[in-house]
Amino acid sequence: MLSKYFSMAFEALVLNKVRSFLTTLGMIIGVFSVIVMIGLGQSSQANITNQIKGLGAGVLIITPGNPKTQSFGPPGVNTAKTLTLDDASSLESLPGILYVSPNVFIQAMLKFERNNVPASVLGSNPNIVQARGFKIASGRFFTEQEARVAAPVIVVGYKLARDLFKNTLEEPLGAKVRIDNARYRIIGILKEQGSGLFGSVDDQAFMPTKTFQQTIKSGKGLNSILLKVESEELLPAIDLRTKTLLRYRHAIRNDEEDDFKIQTQAELLSTVQVVTQVFTFLLAGIAAISLVVGGIGIMNIMLVSVTERTREIGVRKAVGANRRDILLQFLIEAAAISLTGGTIGIGLGLLVTRLATQAMNLPFVLSETAVIGAFIFSAGVGIFFGIYPANKASKLDPVDALRYE
């Protein structure tokens, strides 16, 4: 029985190809937008999650500022300056710690000849290579000795090196780049890695923390300190020792709150997942507005169709079609438009999301629930906005309909 209605619905759509296509286009754009937004959001979340897990389970991340007023973000976004390089050095003496990585961050303009390239510049120590799993494409990373003496050396990301030296004959390794009035010699170029929790490594530059503080940024404030412990079982004890030591060094009284925040890998992972999920659903919600607009387009075109086919409705009722038959016919036509648009939109969305994640060096992740949900939602939009025109058609009096010119 339903197959007959679907056959009639598609016949009606084929008779008005241009109008049907333009109406379907609204649904295509709506579903496409939702799929792309959810796909990019889930892919970004998977990439960040992988990077956090890559730090290892036995990791503590310390950031400056009061935990109650501190906003979440990658190292560098917090403006509080309660952590110092001396704090990081003192933490190295705690038993059970494998290494400490102090980090400071700024957005700056790197210059080579006539090329000016914006970049994220980070000051750290050689431990960051192990902590973040960097791979060297050419050259090397700076050494502990270079970090101690504040050597004017710098390691740049893959894309940053390419942009700095485009349209030049100069080889990046050994060349000197400028940040403001300071010059730094490039000693290494990192392999292409892509975006993550700490931003895109490909657009970043790294130098010793002392070099950073002496040549770029005044003051001794750090944006974060990363601690790697010997085993996950030691985390609670080292967390307590770290807190005790930092409170002592910062002269914090018993009745005062910490001026820093300590997070484990699990806590950081939980925070990231909540933030990225909210952000993904927010973007998908905004994109879903276009689905509603597409639904309004369906209702508009179905109302026009009812008016144009008034005599057809009268003939069908005269030969025995009841109100339910007419209602189903027009509802299925509306659903056919939305399902066709939804199917095409999902296909295009999957293709564009795949290409976008490849271009951004992200893992391709899109849950089946999101795809099925988008398909069902598109069908629901078509049926919802088709109810009024279908109901109007079903209520037409056959005598009046046959008289309609």
Stockholm file with secondary structure:
# STOCKHOLM 1.0

chainA/1-405         MLSKYFSMAFEALVLNKVRSFLTTLGMIIGVFSVIVMIGLGQSSQANITNQIKGLGAGVLIITPGNPKTQSFGPPGVNTAKTLTLDDASSLESLPGILYVSPNVFIQAMLKFERNNVPASVLGSNPNIVQARGFKIASGRFFTEQEARVAAPVIVVGYKLARDLFKNTLEEPLGAKVRIDNARYRIIGILKEQGSGLFGSVDDQAFMPTKTFQQTIKSGKGLNSILLKVESEELLPAIDLRTKTLLRYRHAIRNDEEDDFKIQTQAELLSTVQVVTQVFTFLLAGIAAISLVVGGIGIMNIMLVSVTERTREIGVRKAVGANRRDILLQFLIEAAAISLTGGTIGIGLGLLVTRLATQAMNLPFVLSETAVIGAFIFSAGVGIFFGIYPANKASKLDPVDALRYE
#=GR chainA/1-405 SS CHHHHHHHHHHHHHHTHHHHHHHHHHHHHHHHHHHHHHHHHHHHHHHHHHHHHHTCSSEEEEEESCTTTCCCCSTTCCCCCCCBHHHHHHHTTSTTEEEEEEEEEEEEEEEETTEEEEEEEEEECTHHHHHHTCCEEEECCCCHHHHHTTCCEEEECHHHHHHHTTTCCCCSTTCEEEETTEEEEEEEEECCCCCCTTCCGGGEEEEEHHHHHHHTCCSCBCSEEEEEESCGGGHHHHHHHHHHHHHHHTTCCTTSCCSEEEEEHHHHHHHHHHHHHHHHHHHHHHHHHHHHHHHHHHHHHHHHHHHHTHHHHHHHHHTTCCHHHHHHHHHHHHHHHHHHHHHHHHHHHHHHHHHHHHHTTCCCCCCHHHHHHHHHHHHHHHHHHHHHHHHHHHTCCHHHHHHCC
#=GC SS_cons         CHHHHHHHHHHHHHHTHHHHHHHHHHHHHHHHHHHHHHHHHHHHHHHHHHHHHHTCSSEEEEEESCTTTCCCCSTTCCCCCCCBHHHHHHHTTSTTEEEEEEEEEEEEEEEETTEEEEEEEEEECTHHHHHHTCCEEEECCCCHHHHHTTCCEEEECHHHHHHHTTTCCCCSTTCEEEETTEEEEEEEEECCCCCCTTCCGGGEEEEEHHHHHHHTCCSCBCSEEEEEESCGGGHHHHHHHHHHHHHHHTTCCTTSCCSEEEEEHHHHHHHHHHHHHHHHHHHHHHHHHHHHHHHHHHHHHHHHHHHHTHHHHHHHHHTTCCHHHHHHHHHHHHHHHHHHHHHHHHHHHHHHHHHHHHHTTCCCCCCHHHHHHHHHHHHHHHHHHHHHHHHHHHTCCHHHHHHCC
//
